[in-house]
Amino acid sequence: MTSLNTASYIAASSLNATQVQLSVASANIANADTDGYTAKSATVTSQATLGYGAGVSVSGISSSVSKYLLEDLLSATTNTASATVTADYLNTLQLSFGATSGNDGDGGSLANTIAAFESALAELAETPESESLASAAVSSLEDVTNQLNSLSSGIQEQIDQANEEIADAVTATNELIETVDALNEQIEAAIARGDSTADLEDELNIALVSLSEQMEISTFKGDDGTVKVYTDSGKVLVDSSAHLLATGTDANGNTTISVDGTYITEVLDGGKLGALIELRDETLPAYQEALDEFTATFIEGLNSVSTGLLTGTGAADITVSDAVKSDPGSMLGETLPTEVAYDMLDILQNDANFDATGELAGGDMTFTDYANDMLANLVTKTNSAQTLLEIAESELTTVSDTISSMYGVNVDEELTRLSELEQLYSVASTLLSVVQDMFDDLLAAVQ
């Protein structure tokens, strides 16, 4: 009878363990295409009583991604998110600055617009008494001022957009910080109950990857299964509780960020937040400064020949004076109009002195050359950003594919495993049935 009891227990334990393994394999197949899901496996261990085999049991359901690969994934995700934001903004900015040549041979860049004004002015210099040529020259000059206004407005719109997106990214970051904190608590509770944390760990990794899109982070996994999260500069975001980002506003109306009362705006790096802050506070203002340097020098140069021709102090507000708009011929003055026209041409065609500003070195050059320098610098920066994006995307794909191949679900293998387990389940069921029949026969004999 004891032997039959032992056999029955062994068969039953095998049946139970196989049921768990069948459930795990089925879940793997069902979630094969679920983002962030890693293949799970049930660990089966043998049991013994007094040195004799006493069946098997499932000691746990596990899945683990190498912490080094996870770190690589977080880093690659951060770099890709940062590069994407930067490339998108610079592409938009470059489009607004135009090109030196278009499909029709005429480009829409500031340099082309200045060249058109030079041509109109040269024609007027030859026939200064022509009202139509004076009107054309003023119209051409307005094209220059309007383009400067538009470029300045476009940059400011991008700065405002970046500021709004920073606020949105802070909101998204805080939601993810709270998600990580909540998952930590669930993992702690599951461990205390003796339950598997494999699915929770998948969810935690997904949350960490999403958080790394917003900003560069570092993580530390404790012995209790929970994860601590820090900013790249070492500020705690998640430990035993969530440390949310707080926002404020500086003197320019820009969103500032702090954690636990510590200002971290300038030290945030990587991800959407880092890229947006750099664009808002450094990259875009640098091009605005270059535009304003061009504009201030342009106004000073032309007004030194034709007093009051232009008004304003920078690219945002430069305009042709109302007096000249209403009377285009007045741009050359009442005396020596031909001399004024040629002097204005000299201002445009000879070198002016530009201060170093933004990312431009400045120095002596024509207005056309300075405008071309701005565009060339922007094109170089945009191309570099696109190259960095392609590199980042390639690295992210490589890491993601590695994790998928090592820890993802292989459906063919799982189907094979499912078939084997079904056979094992059938054998265990048959054995249990045989043992039960033997019990029945034994009881019948005794009676």
Secondary structure by P-SEA (a helix, b strand, c coil): caaaaaaaaaaaaaaaaaaaaaaaaaaaaaacccccccbbbbbbbbbbccccccccccccccccccaaaaaaaaaaaaaaaaaaaaaaaaaaaaaaaccccccccccccaaaaaaaaaaaaaaaaaccccaaaaaaaaaaaaaaaaaaaaaaaaaaaaaaaaaaaaaaaaaaaaaaaaaaaaaaaaaaaaaaacccaaaaaaaaaaaaaaaaaaccbbbbbccccbbbbbccccccccccccbbbbbbcccccbbbbbcccccccccccccaaaaaaaaaccaaaaaaaaaaaaaaaaaaaaaacccccccccccccccccccccccccccccccaaaaaaaaaaaaaccbbbbccccccccccccaaaaaaaaaaaaaaaaaaaaaaaaaaaaaaaaaaaaaaaacccaaaaaaaaaaaaaaaaaaaaaaaaaaaaaaaaaaaaac
